[in-house]
């Protein structure tokens, strides 16, 4: 039960928006840096964004700066990933993870986002 669960994926028309959630069960990950990754069809999994739990400081991959917004809600033990004006390239499985002793791990099961044209 101490795990990460992504939700909010689905079918979105091009030009629409997405809002994904990653909830942590229990209290084990309450103080860890949390991140989002994605894996598009036929491509390797890539880093998207990360946020520190205590300070709320975000960082983004150079390729997605200005396109994604990551946020957190400590009361709900949940982090979010949002993007407006989606393009077909946004189609991917989106995963969240935490940093434990300097390495990403404890991956969630992923949530599928499909952008239709």
Biopython code that builds the backbone (N, CA, C, O; Angstrom):
import numpy as np
from Bio.PDB.StructureBuilder import StructureBuilder

atoms = [
    (1, "UNK", "N", (0.800, -1.194, 0.000)),
    (1, "UNK", "CA", (0.000, 0.000, 0.000)),
    (1, "UNK", "C", (0.851, 1.271, 0.000)),
    (1, "UNK", "O", (0.368, 2.336, -0.385)),
    (2, "UNK", "N", (2.099, 1.171, 0.422)),
    (2, "UNK", "CA", (3.005, 2.314, 0.359)),
    (2, "UNK", "C", (3.510, 2.421, -1.076)),
    (2, "UNK", "O", (4.552, 1.860, -1.415)),
    (3, "UNK", "N", (2.778, 3.134, -1.908)),
    (3, "UNK", "CA", (3.059, 3.183, -3.331)),
    (3, "UNK", "C", (2.563, 4.483, -3.944)),
    (3, "UNK", "O", (1.833, 5.246, -3.313)),
    (4, "UNK", "N", (2.976, 4.724, -5.198)),
    (4, "UNK", "CA", (2.543, 5.879, -5.970)),
    (4, "UNK", "C", (1.499, 5.438, -6.988)),
    (4, "UNK", "O", (1.660, 4.407, -7.640)),
    (5, "UNK", "N", (0.430, 6.217, -7.124)),
    (5, "UNK", "CA", (-0.658, 5.898, -8.028)),
    (5, "UNK", "C", (-0.954, 7.105, -8.903)),
    (5, "UNK", "O", (-1.383, 8.145, -8.403)),
    (6, "UNK", "N", (-0.727, 6.976, -10.214)),
    (6, "UNK", "CA", (-1.025, 8.036, -11.169)),
    (6, "UNK", "C", (-2.477, 7.928, -11.623)),
    (6, "UNK", "O", (-3.041, 6.836, -11.687)),
    (7, "UNK", "N", (-3.070, 9.076, -11.938)),
    (7, "UNK", "CA", (-4.426, 9.113, -12.459)),
    (7, "UNK", "C", (-4.611, 10.374, -13.297)),
    (7, "UNK", "O", (-3.775, 11.277, -13.268)),
    (8, "UNK", "N", (-5.709, 10.428, -14.040)),
    (8, "UNK", "CA", (-6.050, 11.605, -14.816)),
    (8, "UNK", "C", (-5.804, 11.492, -16.302)),
    (8, "UNK", "O", (-6.140, 12.409, -17.052)),
    (9, "UNK", "N", (-5.221, 10.383, -16.749)),
    (9, "UNK", "CA", (-4.988, 10.214, -18.170)),
    (9, "UNK", "C", (-6.269, 9.907, -18.916)),
    (9, "UNK", "O", (-7.314, 9.661, -18.314)),
    (10, "UNK", "N", (-6.174, 9.924, -20.231)),
    (10, "UNK", "CA", (-7.312, 9.646, -21.078)),
    (10, "UNK", "C", (-7.109, 10.218, -22.457)),
    (10, "UNK", "O", (-5.992, 10.554, -22.851)),
    (11, "UNK", "N", (-8.203, 10.327, -23.190)),
    (11, "UNK", "CA", (-8.177, 10.840, -24.553)),
    (11, "UNK", "C", (-8.411, 12.345, -24.539)),
    (11, "UNK", "O", (-9.391, 12.821, -23.967)),
    (12, "UNK", "N", (-7.507, 13.094, -25.172)),
    (12, "UNK", "CA", (-7.588, 14.551, -25.238)),
    (12, "UNK", "C", (-7.410, 14.987, -26.683)),
    (12, "UNK", "O", (-6.509, 14.507, -27.371)),
    (13, "UNK", "N", (-8.257, 15.886, -27.144)),
    (13, "UNK", "CA", (-8.106, 16.430, -28.487)),
    (13, "UNK", "C", (-6.901, 17.360, -28.554)),
    (13, "UNK", "O", (-6.561, 18.025, -27.576)),
    (14, "UNK", "N", (-6.264, 17.400, -29.713)),
    (14, "UNK", "CA", (-5.172, 18.332, -29.915)),
    (14, "UNK", "C", (-5.637, 19.756, -29.614)),
    (14, "UNK", "O", (-6.714, 20.169, -30.044)),
    (15, "UNK", "N", (-4.819, 20.498, -28.874)),
    (15, "UNK", "CA", (-5.184, 21.833, -28.431)),
    (15, "UNK", "C", (-5.839, 21.873, -27.067)),
    (15, "UNK", "O", (-6.010, 22.948, -26.493)),
    (16, "UNK", "N", (-6.209, 20.716, -26.540)),
    (16, "UNK", "CA", (-6.794, 20.632, -25.220)),
    (16, "UNK", "C", (-5.739, 20.600, -24.135)),
    (16, "UNK", "O", (-4.559, 20.836, -24.395)),
    (17, "UNK", "N", (-6.165, 20.307, -22.922)),
    (17, "UNK", "CA", (-5.267, 20.311, -21.775)),
    (17, "UNK", "C", (-5.343, 18.996, -21.023)),
    (17, "UNK", "O", (-6.310, 18.245, -21.149)),
    (18, "UNK", "N", (-4.304, 18.728, -20.237)),
    (18, "UNK", "CA", (-4.297, 17.564, -19.374)),
    (18, "UNK", "C", (-3.912, 17.984, -17.966)),
    (18, "UNK", "O", (-3.198, 18.969, -17.775)),
    (19, "UNK", "N", (-4.389, 17.231, -16.983)),
    (19, "UNK", "CA", (-4.033, 17.444, -15.589)),
    (19, "UNK", "C", (-3.909, 16.080, -14.931)),
    (19, "UNK", "O", (-4.906, 15.391, -14.712)),
    (20, "UNK", "N", (-2.685, 15.698, -14.619)),
    (20, "UNK", "CA", (-2.406, 14.396, -14.042)),
    (20, "UNK", "C", (-2.119, 14.517, -12.552)),
    (20, "UNK", "O", (-1.612, 15.538, -12.089)),
    (21, "UNK", "N", (-2.447, 13.469, -11.808)),
    (21, "UNK", "CA", (-2.209, 13.419, -10.376)),
    (21, "UNK", "C", (-1.391, 12.198, -10.024)),
    (21, "UNK", "O", (-1.496, 11.159, -10.675)),
    (22, "UNK", "N", (-0.576, 12.324, -8.991)),
    (22, "UNK", "CA", (0.189, 11.205, -8.459)),
    (22, "UNK", "C", (0.067, 11.246, -6.951)),
    (22, "UNK", "O", (0.651, 12.111, -6.297)),
    (23, "UNK", "N", (-0.688, 10.316, -6.401)),
    (23, "UNK", "CA", (-0.936, 10.260, -4.969)),
    (23, "UNK", "C", (-0.069, 9.191, -4.324)),
    (23, "UNK", "O", (0.108, 8.104, -4.874)),
    (24, "UNK", "N", (0.464, 9.506, -3.162)),
    (24, "UNK", "CA", (1.271, 8.568, -2.400)),
    (24, "UNK", "C", (0.452, 8.048, -1.230)),
    (24, "UNK", "O", (-0.055, 8.827, -0.424)),
    (25, "UNK", "N", (0.324, 6.745, -1.140)),
    (25, "UNK", "CA", (-0.366, 6.152, -0.003)),
    (25, "UNK", "C", (0.541, 6.143, 1.218)),
    (25, "UNK", "O", (1.762, 6.053, 1.094)),
    (26, "UNK", "N", (-0.054, 6.237, 2.385)),
    (26, "UNK", "CA", (0.717, 6.272, 3.607)),
    (26, "UNK", "C", (1.523, 7.556, 3.744)),
    (26, "UNK", "O", (1.216, 8.564, 3.107)),
    (27, "UNK", "N", (2.554, 7.513, 4.578)),
    (27, "UNK", "CA", (3.398, 8.680, 4.843)),
    (27, "UNK", "C", (4.851, 8.469, 4.452)),
    (27, "UNK", "O", (5.688, 9.322, 4.747)),
    (28, "UNK", "N", (5.174, 7.373, 3.803)),
    (28, "UNK", "CA", (6.562, 7.023, 3.552)),
    (28, "UNK", "C", (7.276, 8.009, 2.637)),
    (28, "UNK", "O", (8.473, 8.239, 2.809)),
    (29, "UNK", "N", (6.573, 8.601, 1.664)),
    (29, "UNK", "CA", (7.192, 9.474, 0.676)),
    (29, "UNK", "C", (6.922, 10.943, 0.915)),
    (29, "UNK", "O", (7.149, 11.756, 0.019)),
    (30, "UNK", "N", (6.448, 11.310, 2.086)),
    (30, "UNK", "CA", (6.011, 12.677, 2.337)),
    (30, "UNK", "C", (7.132, 13.703, 2.215)),
    (30, "UNK", "O", (6.858, 14.858, 1.890)),
    (31, "UNK", "N", (8.386, 13.324, 2.463)),
    (31, "UNK", "CA", (9.490, 14.257, 2.429)),
    (31, "UNK", "C", (10.427, 14.113, 1.242)),
    (31, "UNK", "O", (11.494, 14.727, 1.233)),
    (32, "UNK", "N", (10.065, 13.327, 0.246)),
    (32, "UNK", "CA", (10.948, 13.029, -0.875)),
    (32, "UNK", "C", (10.675, 13.915, -2.069)),
    (32, "UNK", "O", (9.547, 14.354, -2.295)),
    (33, "UNK", "N", (11.741, 14.177, -2.842)),
    (33, "UNK", "CA", (11.577, 14.808, -4.141)),
    (33, "UNK", "C", (10.767, 13.896, -5.056)),
    (33, "UNK", "O", (11.016, 12.693, -5.123)),
    (34, "UNK", "N", (9.812, 14.467, -5.747)),
    (34, "UNK", "CA", (8.905, 13.711, -6.618)),
    (34, "UNK", "C", (9.067, 14.171, -8.065)),
    (34, "UNK", "O", (9.301, 15.352, -8.319)),
    (35, "UNK", "N", (8.944, 13.244, -9.009)),
    (35, "UNK", "CA", (9.142, 13.594, -10.403)),
    (35, "UNK", "C", (8.155, 12.935, -11.338)),
    (35, "UNK", "O", (7.502, 11.950, -10.994)),
    (36, "UNK", "N", (8.060, 13.502, -12.530)),
    (36, "UNK", "CA", (7.254, 12.959, -13.618)),
    (36, "UNK", "C", (8.150, 12.564, -14.781)),
    (36, "UNK", "O", (9.100, 13.270, -15.119)),
    (37, "UNK", "N", (7.836, 11.431, -15.386)),
    (37, "UNK", "CA", (8.501, 10.937, -16.579)),
    (37, "UNK", "C", (7.442, 10.553, -17.603)),
    (37, "UNK", "O", (6.267, 10.415, -17.262)),
    (38, "UNK", "N", (7.849, 10.381, -18.847)),
    (38, "UNK", "CA", (6.921, 9.909, -19.863)),
    (38, "UNK", "C", (7.638, 8.999, -20.844)),
    (38, "UNK", "O", (8.849, 9.098, -21.041)),
    (39, "UNK", "N", (6.869, 8.114, -21.453)),
    (39, "UNK", "CA", (7.384, 7.226, -22.474)),
    (39, "UNK", "C", (6.415, 7.233, -23.648)),
    (39, "UNK", "O", (5.302, 6.714, -23.555)),
    (40, "UNK", "N", (6.851, 7.827, -24.750)),
    (40, "UNK", "CA", (6.047, 7.899, -25.957)),
    (40, "UNK", "C", (6.196, 6.609, -26.757)),
    (40, "UNK", "O", (7.169, 5.880, -26.566)),
    (41, "UNK", "N", (5.253, 6.316, -27.647)),
    (41, "UNK", "CA", (5.352, 5.099, -28.453)),
    (41, "UNK", "C", (6.662, 5.031, -29.219)),
    (41, "UNK", "O", (7.027, 5.971, -29.924)),
    (42, "UNK", "N", (7.365, 3.920, -29.079)),
    (42, "UNK", "CA", (8.609, 3.712, -29.788)),
    (42, "UNK", "C", (9.803, 4.485, -29.259)),
    (42, "UNK", "O", (10.853, 4.487, -29.900)),
    (43, "UNK", "N", (9.680, 5.143, -28.110)),
    (43, "UNK", "CA", (10.766, 5.935, -27.556)),
    (43, "UNK", "C", (11.087, 5.493, -26.136)),
    (43, "UNK", "O", (10.301, 4.800, -25.490)),
    (44, "UNK", "N", (12.260, 5.909, -25.664)),
    (44, "UNK", "CA", (12.671, 5.606, -24.303)),
    (44, "UNK", "C", (11.954, 6.513, -23.311)),
    (44, "UNK", "O", (11.505, 7.604, -23.664)),
    (45, "UNK", "N", (11.853, 6.056, -22.077)),
    (45, "UNK", "CA", (11.294, 6.873, -21.017)),
    (45, "UNK", "C", (12.198, 8.074, -20.768)),
    (45, "UNK", "O", (13.419, 7.930, -20.716)),
    (46, "UNK", "N", (11.605, 9.260, -20.614)),
    (46, "UNK", "CA", (12.372, 10.477, -20.441)),
    (46, "UNK", "C", (11.854, 11.296, -19.269)),
    (46, "UNK", "O", (10.671, 11.253, -18.931)),
    (47, "UNK", "N", (12.758, 12.039, -18.661)),
    (47, "UNK", "CA", (12.426, 12.921, -17.558)),
    (47, "UNK", "C", (11.632, 14.120, -18.049)),
    (47, "UNK", "O", (11.919, 14.666, -19.115)),
    (48, "UNK", "N", (10.621, 14.537, -17.263)),
    (48, "UNK", "CA", (9.810, 15.699, -17.596)),
    (48, "UNK", "C", (10.002, 16.816, -16.577)),
    (48, "UNK", "O", (10.366, 17.932, -16.948)),
    (49, "UNK", "N", (9.760, 16.529, -15.285)),
    (49, "UNK", "CA", (9.794, 17.574, -14.266)),
    (49, "UNK", "C", (9.975, 16.953, -12.895)),
    (49, "UNK", "O", (9.724, 15.763, -12.705)),
    (50, "UNK", "N", (10.414, 17.768, -11.933)),
    (50, "UNK", "CA", (10.567, 17.336, -10.551)),
    (50, "UNK", "C", (10.247, 18.490, -9.619)),
    (50, "UNK", "O", (10.313, 19.654, -10.013)),
    (51, "UNK", "N", (9.899, 18.160, -8.377)),
    (51, "UNK", "CA", (9.589, 19.172, -7.378)),
    (51, "UNK", "C", (10.075, 18.697, -6.017)),
    (51, "UNK", "O", (9.913, 17.530, -5.661)),
    (52, "UNK", "N", (10.680, 19.622, -5.251)),
    (52, "UNK", "CA", (11.065, 19.305, -3.883)),
    (52, "UNK", "C", (9.851, 19.420, -2.988)),
    (52, "UNK", "O", (9.038, 20.328, -3.162)),
    (53, "UNK", "N", (9.715, 18.507, -2.026)),
    (53, "UNK", "CA", (8.507, 18.468, -1.224)),
    (53, "UNK", "C", (8.411, 19.651, -0.271)),
    (53, "UNK", "O", (7.361, 20.286, -0.176)),
    (54, "UNK", "N", (9.500, 19.955, 0.436)),
    (54, "UNK", "CA", (9.455, 20.992, 1.454)),
    (54, "UNK", "C", (9.403, 22.395, 0.864)),
    (54, "UNK", "O", (8.586, 23.213, 1.287)),
    (55, "UNK", "N", (10.265, 22.683, -0.110)),
    (55, "UNK", "CA", (10.365, 24.027, -0.646)),
    (55, "UNK", "C", (9.526, 24.305, -1.874)),
    (55, "UNK", "O", (9.342, 25.465, -2.243)),
    (56, "UNK", "N", (9.014, 23.272, -2.514)),
    (56, "UNK", "CA", (8.220, 23.459, -3.711)),
    (56, "UNK", "C", (9.007, 23.974, -4.904)),
    (56, "UNK", "O", (8.423, 24.576, -5.804)),
    (57, "UNK", "N", (10.316, 23.755, -4.936)),
    (57, "UNK", "CA", (11.156, 24.186, -6.037)),
    (57, "UNK", "C", (11.043, 23.184, -7.175)),
    (57, "UNK", "O", (11.246, 21.986, -6.982)),
    (58, "UNK", "N", (10.718, 23.682, -8.359)),
    (58, "UNK", "CA", (10.532, 22.822, -9.515)),
    (58, "UNK", "C", (11.708, 22.905, -10.465)),
    (58, "UNK", "O", (12.404, 23.919, -10.526)),
    (59, "UNK", "N", (11.924, 21.840, -11.200)),
    (59, "UNK", "CA", (12.886, 21.808, -12.282)),
    (59, "UNK", "C", (12.278, 21.036, -13.444)),
    (59, "UNK", "O", (11.464, 20.132, -13.251)),
    (60, "UNK", "N", (12.690, 21.411, -14.662)),
    (60, "UNK", "CA", (12.114, 20.831, -15.858)),
    (60, "UNK", "C", (13.212, 20.426, -16.825)),
    (60, "UNK", "O", (14.288, 21.023, -16.856)),
    (61, "UNK", "N", (12.920, 19.404, -17.612)),
    (61, "UNK", "CA", (13.821, 19.055, -18.695)),
    (61, "UNK", "C", (13.904, 20.218, -19.680)),
    (61, "UNK", "O", (12.916, 20.913, -19.917)),
    (62, "UNK", "N", (15.093, 20.424, -20.253)),
    (62, "UNK", "CA", (15.266, 21.534, -21.182)),
    (62, "UNK", "C", (14.267, 21.475, -22.337)),
    (62, "UNK", "O", (13.812, 22.510, -22.823)),
    (63, "UNK", "N", (13.932, 20.274, -22.768)),
    (63, "UNK", "CA", (13.060, 20.117, -23.918)),
    (63, "UNK", "C", (11.609, 20.474, -23.643)),
    (63, "UNK", "O", (10.840, 20.651, -24.588)),
    (64, "UNK", "N", (11.207, 20.587, -22.371)),
    (64, "UNK", "CA", (9.804, 20.837, -22.045)),
    (64, "UNK", "C", (9.594, 22.136, -21.277)),
    (64, "UNK", "O", (8.468, 22.417, -20.868)),
    (65, "UNK", "N", (10.625, 22.931, -21.067)),
    (65, "UNK", "CA", (10.470, 24.193, -20.347)),
    (65, "UNK", "C", (9.448, 25.080, -21.047)),
    (65, "UNK", "O", (9.485, 25.266, -22.264)),
    (66, "UNK", "N", (8.528, 25.626, -20.240)),
    (66, "UNK", "CA", (7.481, 26.470, -20.775)),
    (66, "UNK", "C", (6.271, 25.721, -21.270)),
    (66, "UNK", "O", (5.288, 26.346, -21.668)),
    (67, "UNK", "N", (6.307, 24.411, -21.259)),
    (67, "UNK", "CA", (5.204, 23.597, -21.756)),
    (67, "UNK", "C", (4.452, 22.873, -20.644)),
    (67, "UNK", "O", (3.238, 22.696, -20.739)),
    (68, "UNK", "N", (5.161, 22.448, -19.580)),
    (68, "UNK", "CA", (4.561, 21.714, -18.471)),
    (68, "UNK", "C", (4.641, 22.531, -17.192)),
    (68, "UNK", "O", (5.533, 23.362, -17.022)),
    (69, "UNK", "N", (3.688, 22.281, -16.293)),
    (69, "UNK", "CA", (3.696, 22.875, -14.971)),
    (69, "UNK", "C", (3.499, 21.775, -13.935)),
    (69, "UNK", "O", (2.512, 21.040, -13.984)),
    (70, "UNK", "N", (4.439, 21.664, -12.996)),
    (70, "UNK", "CA", (4.330, 20.698, -11.917)),
    (70, "UNK", "C", (4.029, 21.427, -10.613)),
    (70, "UNK", "O", (4.559, 22.510, -10.363)),
    (71, "UNK", "N", (3.178, 20.830, -9.787)),
    (71, "UNK", "CA", (2.810, 21.425, -8.511)),
    (71, "UNK", "C", (2.555, 20.319, -7.499)),
    (71, "UNK", "O", (2.523, 19.140, -7.852)),
    (72, "UNK", "N", (2.372, 20.702, -6.239)),
    (72, "UNK", "CA", (2.148, 19.729, -5.181)),
    (72, "UNK", "C", (1.107, 20.233, -4.197)),
    (72, "UNK", "O", (0.877, 21.436, -4.074)),
    (73, "UNK", "N", (0.485, 19.299, -3.503)),
    (73, "UNK", "CA", (-0.472, 19.589, -2.447)),
    (73, "UNK", "C", (-0.095, 18.699, -1.277)),
    (73, "UNK", "O", (-0.435, 17.516, -1.253)),
    (74, "UNK", "N", (0.606, 19.265, -0.309)),
    (74, "UNK", "CA", (1.109, 18.465, 0.801)),
    (74, "UNK", "C", (-0.018, 17.888, 1.646)),
    (74, "UNK", "O", (0.124, 16.796, 2.197)),
    (75, "UNK", "N", (-1.138, 18.603, 1.759)),
    (75, "UNK", "CA", (-2.260, 18.109, 2.545)),
    (75, "UNK", "C", (-2.821, 16.821, 1.970)),
    (75, "UNK", "O", (-3.289, 15.959, 2.714)),
    (76, "UNK", "N", (-2.778, 16.682, 0.650)),
    (76, "UNK", "CA", (-3.273, 15.484, -0.018)),
    (76, "UNK", "C", (-2.169, 14.494, -0.354)),
    (76, "UNK", "O", (-2.441, 13.413, -0.877)),
    (77, "UNK", "N", (-0.913, 14.858, -0.055)),
    (77, "UNK", "CA", (0.238, 14.011, -0.376)),
    (77, "UNK", "C", (0.237, 13.654, -1.862)),
    (77, "UNK", "O", (0.436, 12.498, -2.236)),
    (78, "UNK", "N", (0.009, 14.660, -2.695)),
    (78, "UNK", "CA", (-0.192, 14.467, -4.123)),
    (78, "UNK", "C", (0.590, 15.503, -4.918)),
    (78, "UNK", "O", (0.693, 16.658, -4.504)),
    (79, "UNK", "N", (1.141, 15.094, -6.058)),
    (79, "UNK", "CA", (1.756, 16.016, -6.999)),
    (79, "UNK", "C", (0.982, 15.969, -8.305)),
    (79, "UNK", "O", (0.273, 15.004, -8.588)),
    (80, "UNK", "N", (1.128, 17.036, -9.104)),
    (80, "UNK", "CA", (0.346, 17.199, -10.320)),
    (80, "UNK", "C", (1.253, 17.571, -11.483)),
    (80, "UNK", "O", (2.342, 18.113, -11.296)),
    (81, "UNK", "N", (0.780, 17.269, -12.686)),
    (81, "UNK", "CA", (1.439, 17.689, -13.911)),
    (81, "UNK", "C", (0.371, 18.207, -14.861)),
    (81, "UNK", "O", (-0.590, 17.502, -15.167)),
    (82, "UNK", "N", (0.540, 19.440, -15.327)),
    (82, "UNK", "CA", (-0.438, 20.081, -16.189)),
    (82, "UNK", "C", (0.213, 20.596, -17.461)),
    (82, "UNK", "O", (1.379, 20.990, -17.467)),
    (83, "UNK", "N", (-0.558, 20.585, -18.531)),
    (83, "UNK", "CA", (-0.116, 21.167, -19.783)),
    (83, "UNK", "C", (-1.334, 21.587, -20.591)),
    (83, "UNK", "O", (-2.313, 20.847, -20.685)),
    (84, "UNK", "N", (-1.268, 22.760, -21.163)),
    (84, "UNK", "CA", (-2.282, 23.251, -22.086)),
    (84, "UNK", "C", (-1.771, 23.122, -23.517)),
    (84, "UNK", "O", (-0.583, 22.895, -23.748)),
    (85, "UNK", "N", (-2.676, 23.269, -24.459)),
    (85, "UNK", "CA", (-2.335, 23.253, -25.883)),
    (85, "UNK", "C", (-1.545, 22.009, -26.256)),
    (85, "UNK", "O", (-0.456, 22.094, -26.824)),
    (86, "UNK", "N", (-2.101, 20.870, -25.932)),
    (86, "UNK", "CA", (-1.445, 19.605, -26.225)),
    (86, "UNK", "C", (-1.322, 19.383, -27.728)),
    (86, "UNK", "O", (-2.207, 19.752, -28.500)),
    (87, "UNK", "N", (-0.219, 18.778, -28.125)),
    (87, "UNK", "CA", (0.002, 18.336, -29.488)),
    (87, "UNK", "C", (0.114, 16.818, -29.507)),
    (87, "UNK", "O", (0.186, 16.177, -28.459)),
    (88, "UNK", "N", (0.129, 16.256, -30.695)),
    (88, "UNK", "CA", (0.175, 14.805, -30.821)),
    (88, "UNK", "C", (1.408, 14.211, -30.158)),
    (88, "UNK", "O", (1.377, 13.063, -29.714)),
    (89, "UNK", "N", (2.490, 14.973, -30.085)),
    (89, "UNK", "CA", (3.707, 14.490, -29.433)),
    (89, "UNK", "C", (3.523, 14.234, -27.936)),
    (89, "UNK", "O", (4.357, 13.577, -27.314)),
    (90, "UNK", "N", (2.439, 14.748, -27.356)),
    (90, "UNK", "CA", (2.163, 14.521, -25.949)),
    (90, "UNK", "C", (1.644, 13.135, -25.633)),
    (90, "UNK", "O", (1.553, 12.766, -24.463)),
    (91, "UNK", "N", (1.304, 12.363, -26.643)),
    (91, "UNK", "CA", (0.824, 11.004, -26.427)),
    (91, "UNK", "C", (1.928, 10.161, -25.798)),
    (91, "UNK", "O", (3.005, 10.013, -26.376)),
    (92, "UNK", "N", (1.664, 9.612, -24.619)),
    (92, "UNK", "CA", (2.664, 8.843, -23.891)),
    (92, "UNK", "C", (2.030, 8.248, -22.648)),
    (92, "UNK", "O", (0.928, 8.624, -22.251)),
    (93, "UNK", "N", (2.744, 7.314, -22.045)),
    (93, "UNK", "CA", (2.429, 6.867, -20.696)),
    (93, "UNK", "C", (3.230, 7.737, -19.736)),
    (93, "UNK", "O", (4.450, 7.844, -19.867)),
    (94, "UNK", "N", (2.565, 8.351, -18.787)),
    (94, "UNK", "CA", (3.198, 9.238, -17.827)),
    (94, "UNK", "C", (3.335, 8.533, -16.483)),
    (94, "UNK", "O", (2.375, 7.960, -15.968)),
    (95, "UNK", "N", (4.544, 8.582, -15.923)),
    (95, "UNK", "CA", (4.868, 7.927, -14.670)),
    (95, "UNK", "C", (5.333, 8.954, -13.644)),
    (95, "UNK", "O", (5.883, 9.995, -14.004)),
    (96, "UNK", "N", (5.113, 8.660, -12.371)),
    (96, "UNK", "CA", (5.748, 9.444, -11.318)),
    (96, "UNK", "C", (6.670, 8.549, -10.503)),
    (96, "UNK", "O", (6.516, 7.328, -10.485)),
    (97, "UNK", "N", (7.624, 9.172, -9.835)),
    (97, "UNK", "CA", (8.614, 8.455, -9.052)),
    (97, "UNK", "C", (9.143, 9.382, -7.964)),
    (97, "UNK", "O", (8.811, 10.567, -7.936)),
    (98, "UNK", "N", (9.960, 8.842, -7.074)),
    (98, "UNK", "CA", (10.585, 9.617, -6.009)),
    (98, "UNK", "C", (12.086, 9.391, -6.030)),
    (98, "UNK", "O", (12.568, 8.380, -6.540)),
    (99, "UNK", "N", (12.819, 10.344, -5.470)),
    (99, "UNK", "CA", (14.264, 10.199, -5.311)),
    (99, "UNK", "C", (14.534, 9.597, -3.947)),
    (99, "UNK", "O", (14.148, 10.168, -2.927)),
    (100, "UNK", "N", (15.190, 8.456, -3.921)),
    (100, "UNK", "CA", (15.591, 7.783, -2.697)),
    (100, "UNK", "C", (17.090, 7.566, -2.750)),
    (100, "UNK", "O", (17.594, 6.830, -3.598)),
    (101, "UNK", "N", (17.800, 8.218, -1.832)),
    (101, "UNK", "CA", (19.258, 8.126, -1.771)),
    (101, "UNK", "C", (19.886, 8.417, -3.124)),
    (101, "UNK", "O", (20.774, 7.695, -3.576)),
    (102, "UNK", "N", (19.419, 9.481, -3.763)),
    (102, "UNK", "CA", (20.037, 9.986, -4.973)),
    (102, "UNK", "C", (19.630, 9.318, -6.266)),
    (102, "UNK", "O", (20.222, 9.607, -7.306)),
    (103, "UNK", "N", (18.645, 8.435, -6.246)),
    (103, "UNK", "CA", (18.259, 7.713, -7.452)),
    (103, "UNK", "C", (16.740, 7.619, -7.557)),
    (103, "UNK", "O", (16.051, 7.416, -6.558)),
    (104, "UNK", "N", (16.227, 7.770, -8.776)),
    (104, "UNK", "CA", (14.791, 7.630, -8.989)),
    (104, "UNK", "C", (14.358, 6.194, -8.780)),
    (104, "UNK", "O", (15.035, 5.266, -9.223)),
    (105, "UNK", "N", (13.233, 6.007, -8.105)),
    (105, "UNK", "CA", (12.717, 4.674, -7.857)),
    (105, "UNK", "C", (11.263, 4.717, -7.425)),
    (105, "UNK", "O", (10.622, 5.766, -7.485)),
    (106, "UNK", "N", (10.740, 3.578, -6.991)),
    (106, "UNK", "CA", (9.355, 3.432, -6.545)),
    (106, "UNK", "C", (8.374, 3.938, -7.595)),
    (106, "UNK", "O", (7.456, 4.700, -7.291)),
    (107, "UNK", "N", (8.579, 3.511, -8.816)),
    (107, "UNK", "CA", (7.761, 3.956, -9.943)),
    (107, "UNK", "C", (6.300, 3.557, -9.781)),
    (107, "UNK", "O", (5.993, 2.455, -9.327)),
    (108, "UNK", "N", (5.395, 4.473, -10.161)),
    (108, "UNK", "CA", (3.992, 4.136, -10.249)),
    (108, "UNK", "C", (3.714, 3.287, -11.473)),
    (108, "UNK", "O", (4.615, 2.992, -12.258)),
    (109, "UNK", "N", (2.457, 2.897, -11.628)),
    (109, "UNK", "CA", (2.098, 2.019, -12.749)),
    (109, "UNK", "C", (1.905, 2.778, -14.061)),
    (109, "UNK", "O", (1.847, 2.159, -15.124)),
    (110, "UNK", "N", (1.805, 4.098, -14.005)),
    (110, "UNK", "CA", (1.659, 4.919, -15.190)),
    (110, "UNK", "C", (0.206, 5.194, -15.543)),
    (110, "UNK", "O", (-0.690, 4.428, -15.190)),
    (111, "UNK", "N", (-0.013, 6.304, -16.247)),
    (111, "UNK", "CA", (-1.336, 6.641, -16.760)),
    (111, "UNK", "C", (-1.190, 7.072, -18.217)),
    (111, "UNK", "O", (-0.311, 7.868, -18.549)),
    (112, "UNK", "N", (-2.047, 6.548, -19.077)),
    (112, "UNK", "CA", (-1.950, 6.774, -20.516)),
    (112, "UNK", "C", (-2.639, 8.072, -20.905)),
    (112, "UNK", "O", (-3.791, 8.309, -20.542)),
    (113, "UNK", "N", (-1.922, 8.914, -21.647)),
    (113, "UNK", "CA", (-2.493, 10.111, -22.261)),
    (113, "UNK", "C", (-2.421, 9.937, -23.769)),
    (113, "UNK", "O", (-1.345, 9.701, -24.318)),
    (114, "UNK", "N", (-3.556, 10.052, -24.439)),
    (114, "UNK", "CA", (-3.617, 9.935, -25.885)),
    (114, "UNK", "C", (-4.185, 11.216, -26.467)),
    (114, "UNK", "O", (-5.297, 11.621, -26.128)),
    (115, "UNK", "N", (-3.423, 11.851, -27.344)),
    (115, "UNK", "CA", (-3.841, 13.098, -27.986)),
    (115, "UNK", "C", (-4.348, 12.752, -29.378)),
    (115, "UNK", "O", (-3.612, 12.186, -30.186)),
    (116, "UNK", "N", (-5.589, 13.085, -29.658)),
    (116, "UNK", "CA", (-6.195, 12.803, -30.949)),
    (116, "UNK", "C", (-6.144, 14.033, -31.842)),
    (116, "UNK", "O", (-6.233, 15.168, -31.374)),
    (117, "UNK", "N", (-5.998, 13.782, -33.140)),
    (117, "UNK", "CA", (-5.955, 14.861, -34.123)),
    (117, "UNK", "C", (-7.248, 14.955, -34.900)),
    (117, "UNK", "O", (-7.383, 15.813, -35.772)),
]
sb = StructureBuilder()
sb.init_structure("model")
sb.init_model(0)
sb.init_chain("A")
sb.init_seg("    ")
for serial, (resi, resn, name, xyz) in enumerate(atoms, 1):
    if name == "N":
        sb.init_residue(resn, " ", resi, " ")
    sb.init_atom(name, np.array(xyz, "f"), 0.0, 1.0, " ", f" {name:<3s}", serial, name[0])
structure = sb.get_structure()
